[in-house]
Amino acid sequence: MNKIYMIHCWDGTKDDGWYPWLDSKISDENNKIIRFNMPNTENPKIEEWVSELDKQVNNLDENTYFIGHSIGCQTILRYLETKNVDNIGGILFVAPWLDLLPEAIEDEDSYNTAYPWIHTGIDFDKIKSVTNNINCIFSDDDYFVSLDQKEKFEKLLNAKSTIVSGKGHVSTEDGVNELSEIYDKVLEMLNN
């Protein structure tokens, strides 16, 4: 049984946007998507989110997969760098970022929340040592994440990238309740 842990976005819940749709399309007798709410979602903190992910995951192995959206992607990276594991199945990042556009952090609360996520280093070599099956999906009009993040993820993680058109931050606010590219990339990840 493949276990696929889905980590939602900042200020999100496990039932937002495309998450339930993807769960209904993927979960079957061979694959189980595990969705849960992160703590303090309007003011996410690295330690709290990594700790919550750690509580949810059991048997971290080659049948373990992760799907992250926005800050959920960083949560997965920061979680994996703390674990001693030889190999996981793979990761799909949707609208991932290491840096944000100024518009995303223009008010003081957003800036203060984002600051530790942007300025605390990540051991990318450790992540690459546990999987070479990393895919990213970026939107060409994301108002929080610049497309130069695509090159960063490709360079730092050997990630493969897909760019979709006109999907904003690929979230509920953008009316994205399903997206065939996400489904296709999950299938590709599971079959890699």
N, C-alpha and C positions, 0 to 999 in steps of 0.2 A: 504493500500500500504506500503510495506516494503521499506525503503530507506537505501541503503548500501553505505556508504562513503568510497572511496578507496584512500588511501594516499600512494603516490609513494616513491621511495627510494631517497637517497642522489644522486645528480647529474642526477636525472631521470626526466621523464615527464609522463604525464597521458597516453601517447600512447606507452610506452615502453613494451617490453617483453610480458608477459601473461595478462596484464591488459585489452587490447581490446578483446582478446579471451574470458576471463572470463565474461566481460560485455555482449558480444553477447550470451553467454550460459545462463546467469542468468536473464538478464533484460527481463521482460514480463509484462503482465497486473497486476501482483501481486508484482513484485520486480523491483526496479529501482536502478542500480548502478550509483553513481554520481562520476565522475572522473574530476579532475581539476589539474592544475599545481600549485605547490607551488612556492613561491618567492625565488629568490636568491639560486637556487637549488644546485649550485656548492659550496656554502658556507652556508649551512642551519643554521639558528639561531632559538633557541627555541621560543622566543617571536614572531617572524615573522610567523613561521609555525603554532603555536597554534592560533594566531590571524587570519590567513587565514582560518584555519579549522573552527573557530568560525563563520566567515563570511558566510561560505558555509552551515553550519548546521542550519536547522530550525526544530522546533518540536522535541526536544530531548526526546524520549519516548520509550516504549517497542517495537515499530515498527522501531526503529533506530538501525542500525548495522554498524560495522566498519571493514574494511580490511586494514591492514597496511603491508608494505614491508620495512624491515630493519629500517632505521631511522623514517619511517612513523609510525612504531609501537610505538615508544617513543612519537611521536607527539600526537597520540591518548591517550596514558596514561596521558600525561601532560595536554591535553585539558580536559579530563574527571575529573581530580582532581580539576579543577577550577569550575566545574558546580554543581549546586544544582538540582539533578535529582534523582528520586526514583529508576528507573529501565530502562535499555536499553535492546534491544534484544540480543546482543552478539557481540563478537569480534573474528576475525581471524588474527593472527599474522604470517607472513611469514618471516623467517630469522630474528627474533627479537633479540635485544641485549641490555644489560645494560652495558656490557664491550666489548671491541673489542680485537681481536688478535693483537699483535705488528705489523704484516705486514699491517694491515689496516690503521695504523697511523704512518707509518715510516717516512714520510716527514713532515716538520714543518707545512705546511698549513693544512694537514689532522689532525694532532695532535691538532692544535689550534682550528679547527672547532669542533672536537669530544669532546674536554675537557669539555665544559659546559654540554654536553649531558650525559657524564659519571659521572660527579662530582656534578650535581644538583639533590638533592633527589626527590623521587616520593612517594606520599602517596598511597601505595598499598592497605591499608585497605579501603580507599575511593573508589578505583576502584572495589574492591571485593564487596562493598556494593551496587553497581549499576548493577552488573551482575555476575552470576556464570556460564556463558556460554562463556568461553574463551578457544580457541584452538590455538595451535602453530604448525607450520611446520618448521622443521630444516633439513638441508642436512648434510649427514655424511662427506662431504668433503668441507664444507664452509671454504674458506680461510680468511674470515673476522670474523666469529662468531664461537667460540668453542662450542662443544656440552655440555660443563658444563653450558651453558646458559639455556639449557633445564631444569635442576634441579632448577635453580633460578626462572624461570617462574612458574614451578610447585609449588614450595614452597611459593613464594611471592604472587601469584595470583590464586592458585588452578587450574592452566591451565592444560588442557589435551594436550599431545604432540604426534606428528607423526614425524618419521624420514624417509626421503626419501634418496635414494642412488644416489650419483654421480651428484648432481644438483648444486654444487658450492654454490654461493650466491643467487641462484634461480632468476637469472637476465638475461637480454638480452645478456650480455657478455658471459654467460654460455650457450647460445642457448636455453634458456627456454622460449618458446613462448606459450606453453600450458602445463598444468600439472594436470592430473586427480585427484591427491590427493587434490589439491586446490579446484577444483570443488566439490568433494565429501564432503570436510569439510565445504564449504559454505552451501551446501544443509543440512548437519547435523546441522549447526548453525541455519539456518532458521527454521528447523523443531523441534528444541529442546524445 
